[in-house]
Amino acid sequence: MNLIKSILLIAVVSGFVIAFTGCNESEDPVPVVATTITNLAADPGTGFNPANGQPTGLTRKFTLFSFKTGEIILNTDSATIKWDLGFNGTTIIVNSAMSGPGTSQAQLVNGIFDELTTAPADGYKSDNDPAPIAGAPNPNLAIPTGSGQGWYTYDGAAQVNRPTAGKVIIVKTSEGRYAKMEIVSYYKDAPASPTSANIARYYTFRYVYQPNDTKAFN
């Protein structure tokens, strides 16, 4: 009797293991979804000088962001690969080369955010400027700065920076994962029609991060 019970127990356990393993193997990766980040402060300063229209009390530090966690990374972790992008004024750096210890790369592509379903296979760049200056035009960054050079265009009449339509930022992270990002606004609370009276250096953007070993964004 004990032998029969033992055989039955082994059969039941084996069947459970096979069934459980089979379920795991058939499971598809969790679908990726778009996430929106609102009011990411890119060194907005502590005051404003009406004489030149510039903020005062700047820290000159970049606000570091991770696509993997969807959170801001502390500046004390700037010498790690925990972050992917850094924001200060209109300048966006990637964690690589002269900007950080990682191997993250990025590129700016033309297209519609929702219709861009696959990350490009090549074309990615690192930050090659020896000392990126926040807010200064710089074509040597992976995400160039300057009106019409990168993600934004300066509207002189309204005195505001507007995200250039049809520009999508693609990032290849230090871990070999991919993300796509579209900047929606450069002003606090993302007003539909910003003016010079709106507070600048607050990013609203949406992104899709692919945590699996694929370039697909769907």
C-alpha positions as CSV (number, residue, x, y, z in Angstrom):
1,M,0.0,0.0,0.0
2,N,2.8,2.5,0.9
3,L,4.5,1.7,-2.5
4,I,1.2,2.4,-4.4
5,K,0.7,5.7,-2.5
6,S,4.3,6.7,-3.3
7,I,3.8,6.0,-7.0
8,L,0.6,7.9,-7.1
9,L,2.2,10.9,-5.3
10,I,5.1,11.0,-7.7
11,A,2.7,10.9,-10.7
12,V,0.6,13.8,-9.3
13,V,3.6,15.9,-8.6
14,S,5.2,15.2,-12.0
15,G,1.9,16.1,-13.7
16,F,1.8,19.4,-11.8
17,V,5.4,20.3,-12.7
18,I,4.8,19.5,-16.4
19,A,1.6,21.5,-16.5
20,F,3.2,24.5,-14.7
21,T,6.2,24.5,-17.0
22,G,4.0,24.2,-20.1
23,C,2.0,27.3,-19.0
24,N,5.2,29.3,-18.4
25,E,6.6,28.4,-21.8
26,S,3.4,29.4,-23.6
27,E,3.1,32.8,-21.8
28,D,3.7,35.9,-24.0
29,P,5.7,38.9,-22.8
30,V,3.7,41.5,-21.1
31,P,2.5,44.1,-23.7
32,V,4.3,47.5,-23.6
33,V,2.3,50.6,-23.0
34,A,2.9,54.3,-23.4
35,T,3.6,56.2,-20.1
36,T,3.4,60.0,-19.7
37,I,5.7,61.9,-17.4
38,T,4.5,65.4,-16.4
39,N,6.5,68.3,-15.0
40,L,9.9,66.8,-14.9
41,A,11.9,69.8,-13.6
42,A,15.0,70.4,-15.7
43,D,16.8,72.9,-13.4
44,P,14.0,75.6,-13.5
45,G,15.9,77.8,-11.0
46,T,14.5,79.6,-8.1
47,G,13.6,82.9,-9.7
48,F,13.3,84.9,-12.9
49,N,15.1,87.9,-14.3
50,P,12.6,90.0,-16.4
51,A,15.5,92.0,-17.9
52,N,16.8,89.1,-20.0
53,G,13.9,86.6,-19.6
54,Q,16.2,84.0,-18.0
55,P,15.8,82.0,-14.8
56,T,18.0,82.7,-11.8
57,G,19.4,80.4,-9.1
58,L,20.2,77.5,-11.5
59,T,21.9,74.5,-10.1
60,R,23.6,73.5,-13.4
61,K,22.8,69.9,-12.6
62,F,21.0,67.5,-14.9
63,T,17.8,65.8,-13.8
64,L,18.4,62.1,-14.4
65,F,15.7,59.7,-15.7
66,S,15.4,55.9,-16.0
67,F,13.1,54.3,-18.6
68,K,13.4,51.0,-16.8
69,T,12.0,52.3,-13.5
70,G,10.1,55.3,-14.9
71,E,11.6,57.4,-12.1
72,I,14.1,60.2,-11.5
73,I,17.5,59.0,-10.4
74,L,19.3,60.8,-7.7
75,N,22.4,62.8,-8.8
76,T,24.4,60.8,-6.3
77,D,24.0,57.9,-8.7
78,S,25.2,59.9,-11.7
79,A,28.3,57.7,-12.0
80,T,26.2,54.6,-12.5
81,I,24.2,53.1,-15.4
82,K,20.9,53.5,-13.4
83,W,19.9,56.5,-15.6
84,D,19.4,56.8,-19.3
85,L,18.8,60.5,-20.0
86,G,19.6,63.8,-18.2
87,F,17.6,67.0,-18.6
88,N,18.8,70.6,-18.0
89,G,17.1,73.4,-19.9
90,T,16.7,72.4,-23.5
91,T,19.7,70.1,-23.3
92,I,19.2,66.3,-23.1
93,I,22.2,64.1,-22.5
94,V,22.5,60.3,-22.7
95,N,24.4,58.2,-20.3
96,S,27.5,57.5,-22.4
97,A,30.9,58.9,-23.5
98,M,31.4,62.4,-22.2
99,S,28.1,62.6,-20.3
100,G,28.1,59.4,-18.2
101,P,29.7,56.0,-17.5
102,G,27.1,54.0,-19.4
103,T,26.8,52.9,-23.0
104,S,23.4,54.4,-23.7
105,Q,22.9,55.9,-27.2
106,A,20.1,57.8,-28.9
107,Q,18.9,59.2,-32.2
108,L,16.3,61.6,-33.4
109,V,14.0,60.2,-36.1
110,N,11.2,61.6,-38.2
111,G,7.9,59.9,-37.7
112,I,4.6,59.6,-35.8
113,F,5.1,58.3,-32.3
114,D,2.2,55.9,-32.3
115,E,3.1,54.6,-35.8
116,L,6.7,53.9,-34.9
117,T,6.5,50.3,-33.9
118,T,10.1,49.1,-34.2
119,A,13.4,50.7,-33.1
120,P,15.9,51.3,-35.8
121,A,18.7,48.7,-36.0
122,D,21.5,51.4,-36.4
123,G,22.0,55.1,-36.4
124,Y,22.5,55.6,-32.7
125,K,25.0,58.0,-31.3
126,S,26.8,58.8,-28.0
127,D,27.4,62.2,-26.5
128,N,30.7,63.4,-28.1
129,D,31.0,66.9,-26.8
130,P,33.7,67.1,-24.1
131,A,31.6,69.3,-21.8
132,P,27.9,69.7,-22.7
133,I,26.7,73.1,-21.7
134,A,23.0,73.2,-20.7
135,G,20.9,75.2,-23.0
136,A,23.7,75.9,-25.5
137,P,23.3,74.9,-29.2
138,N,25.4,71.7,-29.6
139,P,25.2,69.4,-32.7
140,N,27.7,66.9,-31.1
141,L,25.2,65.5,-28.6
142,A,23.2,62.4,-29.5
143,I,20.1,64.6,-29.2
144,P,21.3,67.9,-30.7
145,T,20.4,71.2,-29.1
146,G,19.5,74.5,-30.8
147,S,16.3,75.7,-32.5
148,G,15.5,73.4,-35.4
149,Q,18.6,71.2,-34.7
150,G,17.0,68.7,-32.3
151,W,13.7,68.2,-30.6
152,Y,12.4,71.9,-30.5
153,T,12.0,75.0,-32.5
154,Y,12.1,78.5,-31.0
155,D,9.1,80.7,-31.7
156,G,10.4,84.2,-31.7
157,A,7.0,85.9,-31.8
158,A,5.7,84.1,-28.8
159,Q,9.2,83.7,-27.2
160,V,8.7,80.0,-26.5
161,N,10.3,76.7,-27.4
162,R,7.9,74.3,-29.1
163,P,8.5,70.6,-29.7
164,T,9.0,70.1,-33.4
165,A,6.2,68.0,-34.8
166,G,7.2,64.6,-36.1
167,K,10.4,64.2,-34.0
168,V,10.7,61.1,-32.0
169,I,13.7,60.2,-29.7
170,I,14.8,56.6,-29.8
171,V,17.1,55.4,-27.0
172,K,19.2,52.2,-26.7
173,T,19.9,51.8,-23.0
174,S,23.1,50.6,-21.4
175,E,21.3,47.3,-20.8
176,G,20.6,46.9,-24.5
177,R,16.9,47.7,-24.2
178,Y,15.0,50.2,-26.3
179,A,12.7,53.2,-25.6
180,K,10.9,55.7,-27.8
181,M,10.0,59.2,-26.5
182,E,8.0,62.1,-27.7
183,I,8.3,65.5,-25.9
184,V,4.9,67.1,-25.5
185,S,5.8,70.3,-23.7
186,Y,8.6,72.3,-22.2
187,Y,6.4,74.3,-19.8
188,K,4.9,73.6,-16.4
189,D,1.5,71.9,-16.6
190,A,1.9,71.5,-20.4
191,P,-0.3,74.4,-21.6
192,A,-1.8,73.9,-25.0
193,S,-0.6,77.3,-26.3
194,P,2.3,78.4,-24.1
195,T,3.4,82.0,-23.8
196,S,6.5,83.8,-22.3
197,A,4.5,84.0,-19.1
198,N,4.5,80.2,-18.6
199,I,7.2,78.7,-16.5
200,A,9.8,76.9,-18.6
201,R,12.2,74.0,-18.0
202,Y,9.4,71.5,-17.1
203,Y,9.2,68.6,-19.4
204,T,6.1,66.6,-20.2
205,F,6.8,63.6,-22.4
206,R,5.4,60.2,-23.2
207,Y,7.5,57.1,-23.8
208,V,7.3,53.4,-24.4
209,Y,10.0,51.2,-22.9
210,Q,10.6,47.7,-24.2
211,P,12.0,45.5,-21.3
212,N,12.3,42.4,-23.4
213,D,14.9,41.3,-25.9
214,T,13.3,42.9,-28.9
215,K,13.1,46.2,-30.8
216,A,9.3,46.1,-31.0
217,F,7.2,48.8,-29.4
218,N,3.9,46.9,-29.5
